[in-house]
Amino acid sequence: MAEPNDVLRLEGLRKSYNIGQPNEVEVLHGIDLCLDRADFAALVGPSGSGKSTLLNLIGLLDSPTDGELYLRGTPTRDMDDEGRTALRGRHIGFVFQFHHLIGAFTALENVLMPWMVAHGRPTPEILEAARGLLADVGLEKFTERRPDQLSGGQQQRVAIARALVTNPSLLLADEPTGNLDTRTAADVFELLRRFNAQFGCAVLVVTHDPRLSGSCDRTITLVDGEVVSDERNQARAAAVPPGA
């Protein structure tokens, strides 16, 4: 059972593919994990360890084979697609290595997109909030620029603002700095850090970069579909990742 302060709780989470067929395979083997609003955690592990599968389950993009996933105390395993989509839209923001901005839209319109998908035409209040988020990421003068008029780092900043426009409880960042130069990557990491504190939004960063994971408060290591360690890091990442 999820605790009141939990943003995310996984209990015995399993995921299999090709169920009932000769090539059936279980990718995740009973994952137990909890995140609260203060958490700024890294998920690491070798290729093939199940990180992408786990991230898809946490993001409510897929359903587990067994076990339960609680998001803000709500059990999700038996939800239909419509229910998962609605819950995801209310409580989860996504930032990816490649920003996936819509080229025909301005920065402001891209930021507004998750809210518009959930609610329709933007209100004056959400327009103000979106402009405020762009100001928070240092792009208040770029609201009307399209993605091809922005640098890679600026595009990723737009993506972060977009992820936060619905005021999510959980931000999932999949290799968020993997396509950026070292200095820009450090800036993006600091933005995620600041918003974790400012919005009380739990952050889970999937990364192969040991500098990035070591700069998070907590490192969760996944190997062969199992959590083999979940450790609090000695040096909290008030500083930028080493080497930045």
C-alpha positions as CSV (number, residue, x, y, z in Angstrom):
1,M,0.0,0.0,0.0
2,A,1.3,3.4,-0.9
3,E,2.2,5.8,1.9
4,P,0.6,9.4,2.0
5,N,3.9,11.2,1.1
6,D,4.8,8.9,-1.8
7,V,4.7,10.2,-5.3
8,L,5.6,6.8,-6.8
9,R,5.6,3.3,-5.2
10,L,6.4,0.1,-7.0
11,E,5.6,-3.2,-5.3
12,G,6.8,-6.4,-6.8
13,L,6.6,-5.0,-10.4
14,R,7.2,-7.5,-13.1
15,K,7.1,-7.3,-16.9
16,S,7.1,-10.1,-19.4
17,Y,6.8,-10.2,-23.2
18,N,5.4,-12.9,-25.5
19,I,3.3,-14.3,-22.7
20,G,2.3,-17.9,-23.3
21,Q,4.6,-18.3,-26.3
22,P,7.8,-20.4,-26.5
23,N,9.9,-17.2,-26.5
24,E,8.2,-15.7,-23.4
25,V,10.7,-13.6,-21.5
26,E,10.5,-11.7,-18.2
27,V,12.4,-8.5,-18.3
28,L,11.7,-7.1,-14.9
29,H,11.7,-9.4,-11.9
30,G,9.8,-7.9,-9.0
31,I,10.9,-4.3,-8.6
32,D,10.3,-2.5,-5.3
33,L,10.9,1.2,-5.4
34,C,9.6,4.4,-3.8
35,L,10.0,8.1,-4.6
36,D,8.7,11.1,-2.7
37,R,8.5,14.7,-3.7
38,A,12.0,15.6,-2.4
39,D,13.8,12.9,-4.4
40,F,16.3,13.7,-7.1
41,A,17.4,10.2,-8.2
42,A,19.3,8.6,-11.0
43,L,18.4,5.3,-12.6
44,V,21.5,3.6,-14.0
45,G,22.4,0.2,-15.4
46,P,24.0,-1.5,-18.4
47,S,22.3,-1.7,-21.8
48,G,19.7,-4.4,-21.6
49,S,19.2,-4.1,-17.9
50,G,15.5,-3.1,-18.3
51,K,15.8,0.6,-17.7
52,S,13.6,1.6,-20.8
53,T,11.0,-1.0,-19.8
54,L,10.9,0.3,-16.3
55,L,10.7,3.9,-17.5
56,N,7.8,3.0,-19.7
57,L,5.9,1.4,-16.8
58,I,6.6,4.3,-14.5
59,G,5.5,6.8,-17.2
60,L,2.2,4.8,-17.6
61,L,3.0,4.1,-21.2
62,D,2.7,0.3,-20.6
63,S,1.2,-2.0,-17.9
64,P,3.1,-4.4,-15.7
65,T,2.5,-8.2,-15.9
66,D,2.4,-8.5,-12.1
67,G,2.8,-6.3,-9.1
68,E,1.4,-2.8,-8.6
69,L,2.4,0.7,-9.4
70,Y,1.0,3.5,-7.3
71,L,1.1,7.1,-8.6
72,R,0.1,9.6,-5.9
73,G,-1.5,6.7,-4.0
74,T,-3.6,5.5,-7.0
75,P,-3.1,1.9,-8.1
76,T,-2.6,1.8,-11.8
77,R,-2.0,-1.8,-12.9
78,D,-5.7,-2.5,-13.9
79,M,-6.4,0.9,-15.4
80,D,-7.4,1.1,-19.0
81,D,-5.6,3.2,-21.5
82,E,-7.9,6.2,-21.0
83,G,-7.4,6.1,-17.3
84,R,-3.6,5.9,-17.6
85,T,-3.5,8.7,-20.1
86,A,-5.5,11.0,-17.8
87,L,-3.4,10.2,-14.7
88,R,-0.2,10.6,-16.7
89,G,-1.4,14.0,-18.0
90,R,-2.1,15.2,-14.5
91,H,1.0,13.9,-12.6
92,I,3.9,13.1,-15.0
93,G,6.2,15.3,-17.0
94,F,8.8,13.9,-19.5
95,V,12.1,15.3,-20.7
96,F,14.0,13.2,-23.3
97,Q,17.5,13.3,-24.9
98,F,15.9,14.6,-28.1
99,H,13.5,17.3,-27.2
100,H,10.7,16.3,-29.6
101,L,9.5,19.9,-30.1
102,I,6.9,20.6,-32.8
103,G,8.7,22.5,-35.5
104,A,5.7,24.5,-36.7
105,F,5.0,25.8,-33.3
106,T,6.6,28.6,-31.3
107,A,8.4,28.0,-28.0
108,L,5.4,29.2,-26.1
109,E,3.0,27.0,-28.1
110,N,5.3,23.9,-27.5
111,V,5.2,24.6,-23.8
112,L,1.4,24.9,-23.8
113,M,0.9,21.6,-25.7
114,P,0.5,19.2,-22.7
115,W,-2.0,21.5,-21.1
116,M,-3.9,21.9,-24.3
117,V,-4.1,18.2,-24.9
118,A,-5.6,17.7,-21.5
119,H,-7.8,20.8,-21.3
120,G,-8.3,22.5,-24.7
121,R,-7.9,26.1,-25.4
122,P,-5.4,27.8,-23.0
123,T,-6.8,30.2,-20.4
124,P,-5.1,33.6,-19.7
125,E,-3.8,32.0,-16.4
126,I,-2.1,29.1,-18.2
127,L,-0.7,31.5,-20.8
128,E,0.9,33.5,-18.0
129,A,2.2,30.4,-16.3
130,A,3.8,29.1,-19.5
131,R,5.4,32.5,-20.1
132,G,6.7,32.4,-16.5
133,L,8.2,28.9,-17.1
134,L,10.0,30.2,-20.2
135,A,11.3,33.1,-18.1
136,D,12.4,30.6,-15.4
137,V,14.5,28.8,-18.0
138,G,16.0,32.0,-19.4
139,L,14.0,32.2,-22.6
140,E,11.5,35.0,-21.9
141,K,12.7,36.8,-25.0
142,F,12.3,33.7,-27.2
143,T,8.6,32.9,-26.7
144,E,7.8,33.4,-30.4
145,R,10.8,31.6,-31.9
146,R,10.4,28.2,-33.5
147,P,12.7,25.3,-32.6
148,D,14.9,25.8,-35.7
149,Q,15.6,29.3,-34.4
150,L,16.9,28.0,-31.1
151,S,20.1,26.3,-30.1
152,G,20.1,22.7,-28.8
153,G,20.4,23.8,-25.2
154,Q,17.6,26.3,-25.7
155,Q,15.4,23.6,-27.2
156,Q,16.0,21.4,-24.2
157,R,15.1,24.3,-21.9
158,V,11.8,24.6,-23.8
159,A,11.3,20.9,-23.3
160,I,11.8,21.3,-19.5
161,A,9.3,24.1,-19.4
162,R,6.9,22.0,-21.3
163,A,7.3,19.1,-18.9
164,L,6.5,21.4,-16.0
165,V,3.5,23.3,-17.4
166,T,1.0,20.8,-15.8
167,N,2.8,21.1,-12.4
168,P,3.5,17.4,-12.3
169,S,4.3,15.4,-9.2
170,L,7.0,13.4,-11.1
171,L,9.5,14.4,-13.8
172,L,11.0,11.6,-15.8
173,A,14.2,12.6,-17.6
174,D,15.6,10.1,-20.1
175,E,19.3,11.0,-20.9
176,P,18.3,14.7,-20.7
177,T,21.8,15.9,-21.3
178,G,23.1,13.2,-23.7
179,N,22.8,15.4,-26.8
180,L,24.4,18.5,-25.3
181,D,27.9,19.9,-24.8
182,T,29.3,19.8,-21.3
183,R,28.6,23.3,-20.3
184,T,25.0,23.3,-21.7
185,A,24.5,19.9,-20.0
186,A,25.5,21.3,-16.7
187,D,23.0,24.2,-17.1
188,V,20.2,21.8,-17.9
189,F,21.1,19.7,-14.9
190,E,21.0,22.7,-12.7
191,L,17.5,23.6,-14.0
192,L,16.2,20.2,-13.1
193,R,17.8,20.6,-9.7
194,R,16.2,24.0,-9.2
195,F,12.7,22.8,-10.2
196,N,12.9,19.8,-8.0
197,A,13.3,22.2,-5.0
198,Q,11.0,24.9,-6.3
199,F,8.0,22.8,-7.4
200,G,8.4,19.9,-5.0
201,C,8.6,17.6,-8.1
202,A,10.3,14.2,-7.7
203,V,12.9,13.8,-10.5
204,L,14.1,10.4,-11.9
205,V,17.0,10.8,-14.3
206,V,17.9,7.8,-16.5
207,T,21.5,8.2,-17.5
208,H,24.7,6.4,-18.6
209,D,26.8,9.3,-17.4
210,P,28.5,8.5,-14.1
211,R,29.2,12.2,-13.5
212,L,25.5,12.9,-13.8
213,S,24.3,10.0,-11.6
214,G,26.9,10.8,-9.0
215,S,25.6,14.4,-8.8
216,C,22.1,13.2,-8.0
217,D,21.1,12.6,-4.3
218,R,20.4,9.0,-4.9
219,T,21.5,6.3,-7.4
220,I,19.3,3.3,-8.2
221,T,21.1,0.6,-10.1
222,L,19.2,-1.9,-12.3
223,V,21.0,-5.1,-13.5
224,D,19.2,-7.9,-15.4
225,G,15.8,-6.6,-14.4
226,E,16.5,-6.3,-10.7
227,V,17.4,-3.4,-8.4
228,V,20.8,-4.4,-7.1
229,S,21.5,-1.2,-5.2
230,D,19.7,2.0,-4.1
231,E,22.1,4.3,-2.4
232,R,22.2,7.9,-1.2
233,N,25.1,9.7,-2.6
234,Q,27.6,11.3,-0.3
235,A,28.0,14.5,-2.1
236,R,24.6,16.1,-2.8
237,A,24.5,17.8,-6.2
238,A,24.2,21.5,-5.3
239,A,27.2,21.8,-7.7
240,V,27.2,21.0,-11.4
241,P,28.3,17.6,-12.5
242,P,32.1,17.1,-12.4
243,G,33.9,18.1,-15.5
244,A,31.3,20.7,-16.5
